[in-house]
Amino acid sequence: MQTKLDKIINAISEDYKSDIMACARNYVEVNIGQTAEKIGHPELKDKYAAVFAVVPLKAPKPGMKVRIDGRTFVNYALFDSGVAVPGYIANDASLPHETYIPNDSMICNFT
């Protein structure tokens, strides 16, 4: 059975499917609470308001960029789609996942 959290993660994956490359250095952060509200689960907006998915990008996006230490993503999990989330979120979802191994240095793209 697909949970609401699975639907949220799948929605993020679908939004970025042509841009995702799991081992990439550049990434964008996607707010899980805002995505929940956008796809019709407003009751989850507050619960996940401070939680972000990491979407590794094939190529950098235009706009401001900030270098982030890859150790920031300790205990993150990677889904088959290439989207990574904090481990406790992955454990609440029913989608298959593995340990996310980020680059030593990552580049957050703000668009």
ChimeraX commands (.cxc) that place a marker at each C-alpha (Angstrom):
marker #1 position 0.00,0.00,0.00 radius 0.5
marker #1 position 1.34,3.39,-0.96 radius 0.5
marker #1 position 1.44,5.87,1.91 radius 0.5
marker #1 position 0.89,9.62,1.63 radius 0.5
marker #1 position 4.61,10.09,2.18 radius 0.5
marker #1 position 5.33,7.77,-0.77 radius 0.5
marker #1 position 3.06,9.94,-2.93 radius 0.5
marker #1 position 4.92,13.07,-1.83 radius 0.5
marker #1 position 8.33,11.56,-2.62 radius 0.5
marker #1 position 7.04,10.29,-5.96 radius 0.5
marker #1 position 5.67,13.76,-6.78 radius 0.5
marker #1 position 9.08,15.32,-6.12 radius 0.5
marker #1 position 10.72,12.62,-8.26 radius 0.5
marker #1 position 8.25,13.26,-11.07 radius 0.5
marker #1 position 8.75,17.05,-10.96 radius 0.5
marker #1 position 12.51,16.65,-11.43 radius 0.5
marker #1 position 12.70,13.34,-13.34 radius 0.5
marker #1 position 14.56,14.76,-16.34 radius 0.5
marker #1 position 17.05,16.64,-14.12 radius 0.5
marker #1 position 17.99,13.96,-11.55 radius 0.5
marker #1 position 21.38,12.27,-11.43 radius 0.5
marker #1 position 21.86,10.38,-8.15 radius 0.5
marker #1 position 25.63,10.92,-7.79 radius 0.5
marker #1 position 25.66,14.61,-8.75 radius 0.5
marker #1 position 27.38,17.38,-6.79 radius 0.5
marker #1 position 24.78,20.07,-7.60 radius 0.5
marker #1 position 21.38,19.76,-5.96 radius 0.5
marker #1 position 18.20,21.59,-5.06 radius 0.5
marker #1 position 16.27,21.28,-1.84 radius 0.5
marker #1 position 12.53,20.64,-2.06 radius 0.5
marker #1 position 10.31,21.28,0.95 radius 0.5
marker #1 position 8.34,18.13,1.73 radius 0.5
marker #1 position 5.60,20.04,3.60 radius 0.5
marker #1 position 4.96,22.40,0.70 radius 0.5
marker #1 position 4.92,19.48,-1.74 radius 0.5
marker #1 position 2.40,17.66,0.50 radius 0.5
marker #1 position 0.09,20.68,0.38 radius 0.5
marker #1 position 0.56,21.07,-3.38 radius 0.5
marker #1 position -0.52,17.49,-4.12 radius 0.5
marker #1 position -3.56,17.57,-1.86 radius 0.5
marker #1 position -2.37,16.64,1.63 radius 0.5
marker #1 position -2.53,19.97,3.52 radius 0.5
marker #1 position -2.74,18.11,6.85 radius 0.5
marker #1 position 0.93,17.15,6.40 radius 0.5
marker #1 position 2.20,20.67,5.65 radius 0.5
marker #1 position 3.03,21.53,9.26 radius 0.5
marker #1 position 4.39,18.09,10.12 radius 0.5
marker #1 position 6.98,18.26,7.31 radius 0.5
marker #1 position 7.41,22.05,7.13 radius 0.5
marker #1 position 11.10,21.92,8.13 radius 0.5
marker #1 position 12.00,18.77,6.16 radius 0.5
marker #1 position 13.70,18.93,2.77 radius 0.5
marker #1 position 14.37,16.37,0.08 radius 0.5
marker #1 position 17.70,16.56,-1.76 radius 0.5
marker #1 position 17.38,16.36,-5.54 radius 0.5
marker #1 position 20.81,15.82,-7.17 radius 0.5
marker #1 position 20.98,17.58,-10.55 radius 0.5
marker #1 position 22.61,16.56,-13.83 radius 0.5
marker #1 position 23.59,20.20,-14.41 radius 0.5
marker #1 position 23.67,23.34,-12.26 radius 0.5
marker #1 position 20.62,25.62,-12.29 radius 0.5
marker #1 position 20.89,29.37,-12.86 radius 0.5
marker #1 position 20.93,31.43,-9.69 radius 0.5
marker #1 position 22.78,31.56,-6.41 radius 0.5
marker #1 position 24.88,28.56,-5.34 radius 0.5
marker #1 position 26.32,27.64,-1.95 radius 0.5
marker #1 position 28.95,24.96,-1.26 radius 0.5
marker #1 position 27.84,22.53,1.47 radius 0.5
marker #1 position 29.90,19.91,3.29 radius 0.5
marker #1 position 28.69,16.46,2.19 radius 0.5
marker #1 position 28.73,15.32,5.82 radius 0.5
marker #1 position 25.58,17.40,6.22 radius 0.5
marker #1 position 23.72,14.47,4.66 radius 0.5
marker #1 position 24.77,11.78,7.16 radius 0.5
marker #1 position 21.84,9.44,7.82 radius 0.5
marker #1 position 20.08,10.35,4.56 radius 0.5
marker #1 position 18.50,7.68,2.38 radius 0.5
marker #1 position 18.42,7.48,-1.41 radius 0.5
marker #1 position 15.37,6.25,-3.31 radius 0.5
marker #1 position 15.53,4.53,-6.69 radius 0.5
marker #1 position 14.42,7.80,-8.31 radius 0.5
marker #1 position 17.61,9.54,-7.11 radius 0.5
marker #1 position 15.86,11.71,-4.51 radius 0.5
marker #1 position 17.39,11.64,-1.02 radius 0.5
marker #1 position 15.64,12.37,2.27 radius 0.5
marker #1 position 16.54,12.18,5.96 radius 0.5
marker #1 position 16.65,8.56,7.11 radius 0.5
marker #1 position 13.70,8.88,9.49 radius 0.5
marker #1 position 11.53,10.06,6.58 radius 0.5
marker #1 position 12.67,7.14,4.42 radius 0.5
marker #1 position 11.84,4.74,7.26 radius 0.5
marker #1 position 8.29,6.15,7.44 radius 0.5
marker #1 position 7.83,5.63,3.70 radius 0.5
marker #1 position 7.33,2.21,2.14 radius 0.5
marker #1 position 9.52,2.88,-0.91 radius 0.5
marker #1 position 12.76,0.89,-1.26 radius 0.5
marker #1 position 15.85,2.92,-0.36 radius 0.5
marker #1 position 19.53,2.65,0.41 radius 0.5
marker #1 position 22.10,4.78,2.23 radius 0.5
marker #1 position 22.76,8.08,0.47 radius 0.5
marker #1 position 26.46,8.66,-0.15 radius 0.5
marker #1 position 26.94,12.33,-1.07 radius 0.5
marker #1 position 30.06,13.91,-2.55 radius 0.5
marker #1 position 32.56,15.34,-0.06 radius 0.5
marker #1 position 31.43,18.77,-1.15 radius 0.5
marker #1 position 27.97,19.52,-2.53 radius 0.5
marker #1 position 26.60,22.63,-4.22 radius 0.5
marker #1 position 23.11,23.78,-3.27 radius 0.5
marker #1 position 21.39,25.59,-6.16 radius 0.5
marker #1 position 18.82,28.23,-5.23 radius 0.5
marker #1 position 16.44,28.93,-8.07 radius 0.5
marker link #1:1,2 radius 0.2
marker link #1:2,3 radius 0.2
marker link #1:3,4 radius 0.2
marker link #1:4,5 radius 0.2
marker link #1:5,6 radius 0.2
marker link #1:6,7 radius 0.2
marker link #1:7,8 radius 0.2
marker link #1:8,9 radius 0.2
marker link #1:9,10 radius 0.2
marker link #1:10,11 radius 0.2
marker link #1:11,12 radius 0.2
marker link #1:12,13 radius 0.2
marker link #1:13,14 radius 0.2
marker link #1:14,15 radius 0.2
marker link #1:15,16 radius 0.2
marker link #1:16,17 radius 0.2
marker link #1:17,18 radius 0.2
marker link #1:18,19 radius 0.2
marker link #1:19,20 radius 0.2
marker link #1:20,21 radius 0.2
marker link #1:21,22 radius 0.2
marker link #1:22,23 radius 0.2
marker link #1:23,24 radius 0.2
marker link #1:24,25 radius 0.2
marker link #1:25,26 radius 0.2
marker link #1:26,27 radius 0.2
marker link #1:27,28 radius 0.2
marker link #1:28,29 radius 0.2
marker link #1:29,30 radius 0.2
marker link #1:30,31 radius 0.2
marker link #1:31,32 radius 0.2
marker link #1:32,33 radius 0.2
marker link #1:33,34 radius 0.2
marker link #1:34,35 radius 0.2
marker link #1:35,36 radius 0.2
marker link #1:36,37 radius 0.2
marker link #1:37,38 radius 0.2
marker link #1:38,39 radius 0.2
marker link #1:39,40 radius 0.2
marker link #1:40,41 radius 0.2
marker link #1:41,42 radius 0.2
marker link #1:42,43 radius 0.2
marker link #1:43,44 radius 0.2
marker link #1:44,45 radius 0.2
marker link #1:45,46 radius 0.2
marker link #1:46,47 radius 0.2
marker link #1:47,48 radius 0.2
marker link #1:48,49 radius 0.2
marker link #1:49,50 radius 0.2
marker link #1:50,51 radius 0.2
marker link #1:51,52 radius 0.2
marker link #1:52,53 radius 0.2
marker link #1:53,54 radius 0.2
marker link #1:54,55 radius 0.2
marker link #1:55,56 radius 0.2
marker link #1:56,57 radius 0.2
marker link #1:57,58 radius 0.2
marker link #1:58,59 radius 0.2
marker link #1:59,60 radius 0.2
marker link #1:60,61 radius 0.2
marker link #1:61,62 radius 0.2
marker link #1:62,63 radius 0.2
marker link #1:63,64 radius 0.2
marker link #1:64,65 radius 0.2
marker link #1:65,66 radius 0.2
marker link #1:66,67 radius 0.2
marker link #1:67,68 radius 0.2
marker link #1:68,69 radius 0.2
marker link #1:69,70 radius 0.2
marker link #1:70,71 radius 0.2
marker link #1:71,72 radius 0.2
marker link #1:72,73 radius 0.2
marker link #1:73,74 radius 0.2
marker link #1:74,75 radius 0.2
marker link #1:75,76 radius 0.2
marker link #1:76,77 radius 0.2
marker link #1:77,78 radius 0.2
marker link #1:78,79 radius 0.2
marker link #1:79,80 radius 0.2
marker link #1:80,81 radius 0.2
marker link #1:81,82 radius 0.2
marker link #1:82,83 radius 0.2
marker link #1:83,84 radius 0.2
marker link #1:84,85 radius 0.2
marker link #1:85,86 radius 0.2
marker link #1:86,87 radius 0.2
marker link #1:87,88 radius 0.2
marker link #1:88,89 radius 0.2
marker link #1:89,90 radius 0.2
marker link #1:90,91 radius 0.2
marker link #1:91,92 radius 0.2
marker link #1:92,93 radius 0.2
marker link #1:93,94 radius 0.2
marker link #1:94,95 radius 0.2
marker link #1:95,96 radius 0.2
marker link #1:96,97 radius 0.2
marker link #1:97,98 radius 0.2
marker link #1:98,99 radius 0.2
marker link #1:99,100 radius 0.2
marker link #1:100,101 radius 0.2
marker link #1:101,102 radius 0.2
marker link #1:102,103 radius 0.2
marker link #1:103,104 radius 0.2
marker link #1:104,105 radius 0.2
marker link #1:105,106 radius 0.2
marker link #1:106,107 radius 0.2
marker link #1:107,108 radius 0.2
marker link #1:108,109 radius 0.2
marker link #1:109,110 radius 0.2
marker link #1:110,111 radius 0.2
view
